[in-house]
Amino acid sequence: MPAKASRAAFGEALLELGAENDRIVTVDADLSKSTMTAKFAHTYPNRAFNVGIAESGMIGLAAGLALAGRIPFACSFACFVVGRFETIRVSVAYTNAPVKLVGTHVGVAIGEDGYTQMGLEDIACIRSLPNIPIVQPADEIETKQAVAAAVEHDGPIYLRLTRQSLEPVHDAAYRFTFGKADVLRPGHDVTILATGGTVWNSLEAAKTLAENGINAEVVNVATIKPIDEDALLLSAGKTGRVVTVEDHSIHGGLGGAVAELFAEVMPTPVKRLGVTGFGESGDPAGLYRKHGLDPDGIARSVTKFLNR
Amino acid sequence: MANPDLAKLDAIAREGRVQIIRMLTHAGSGHPGGSLSVIDILVDLYFNRMRYDPRRPTWEDRDRFVLSKGHCVPAQYFCMAKAGFFPESQLLTLRKLGSPLQGHPDRVALPGVEAATGSLGQGLSVATGMALGLKLAGKSARVYCVLGDGEMQEGQVWESLMSAPKLGAPHHHLDNLCVILDGNGIQLDDFVKKILDLEPVVEKLKAYGWPVLDINGHDIGQIDKALDQAEATRGAPTFIVAHTVKGKGVSFMENQPEWHGKAPKPAEAVQAIREIAGQPLPAWVEPIVAELQAMEKK
């Protein structure tokens, strides 16, 4: 399977699901070409609504549509979605309106557009709200199944999707299960918990580590909330050390969720890899190197963490 | 509705005003001014207009009501209790620990409330979504949304005002949506005119593409006629600008910004209720006055 952006896989999945289920509708705020709902809008013009550049109104509209029995996907860049936190907080979470929130263009990986367009705090924001789970798929096959799971999920949900292409980390037989983490590479020296665009990089890092005698277990954490406590405790119980890898602020994201879990349940050293401070313009590969999210950077950080 | 029983509706509104004062006095906090300004509108909606079944609050074909100015929910709770959504005795649990009658509307806690509101500016977006969803589902149910005039300073309101007259075209125009502005002219800090004047609000709304009706929001006959007109309008949602008086019915509360968000003390409540109910005091009001007088002595 060739590499594909999870936003592109989302757009394709929505088109297929929309053919079977006419309750599915999309709500966009002038970014449908970027969130990849444009094809759905073209195919089902009566079920696609573009409210203009008005994200608060978009999320509120989606809440009303959901309460009236539709299955609305409200889509924008992740930073603009959670930028309307107060509307999500009251009209979606507290109202418990089954809106499917979709945030694309996550992380520094969007590159040249720079910080204002980068979703870097979205997981932290949504994690603080009851009722809304968070799913970030790692490749095309997982994305398509996650979108189907979002349709089936009886309640609101947040899908976190990438602009950049993602190399496949699963084979065709893979089955995504909401709430479950999956071990992509077994190991016993350290647990690497990765999500989204950094999963493949973590697998590459594990190869480098193996050459140096470190046997890393790589776990794909697609459902960030609720986190798969059993799988994480099982892996860390075996390895005794945990590293989290995400293209998101190191505060409050996957790393935060994992640190909270281990601090309370099974004290275990945790190293959080991610973005510190703001993002900036630049080429995506250069930004990943700068933030240590490329395979070499991950391998270096893991080695240093184990040797401390 | 043809020939509404105005005397009956006015009597319900009067009862509503008494219960609002009573509830807030027991709660010890809340928003009397806006609850008293909006009650006539809500009484017509609940007792002469909307189709609903209190025994089946999720009935798919029900009309929807969204109180975007959620702080005035005591007026809605009165209507809901009177309509049979929950026992009237529960009104006195307003704002108390464990009560479904939250300080601001909570859809999950209280069946019959359609959306959580109170974070101002959001209700119209949600109501618009409901209207669109009902159209897509082929339902003839209508959606009513009440806004406050201070609330109209929120940017999200104008996002929805811009899109609602255009959404759903060409097959699903939102003529099933009716927005009512409780224009009482006062917000928390002061008069709306002093904080950030909305005028000319009718012209602004017309420029955004809304058919606008301008009425006295305490004249139930006018309210009902405007709602008739909204229901008969095809191809666009309707906006009713209802001119109201904050604290309507209680002389010392009327047009006083300080009564935006302050509960009356028992003695003030007794005075307010005597004014609302009139003399001689009707028999049903006597125990309420006695109850509040007992509170006063504690």
Interface residues (C-beta under 8 A of the other chain):
Chain A: V25 N46 R47 F49 V51 G52 A54 S56 G57 I59 G60 L61 A62 A63 G64 L65 A66 L67 A68 G69 R70 P72 E86 T87 R89 V90 S91 Y94 T95 N96 A97
Chain B: E60 R64 D106 R107 V108 E114 A115 A116 T117 G118 S119 G121 Q122 L124 S125 V126 A127 T128 G129 M130 A131 L132 G133 L134 L136 A137 K139 G155 Q156 E159 S160 M162 S163 L167 H171 H172
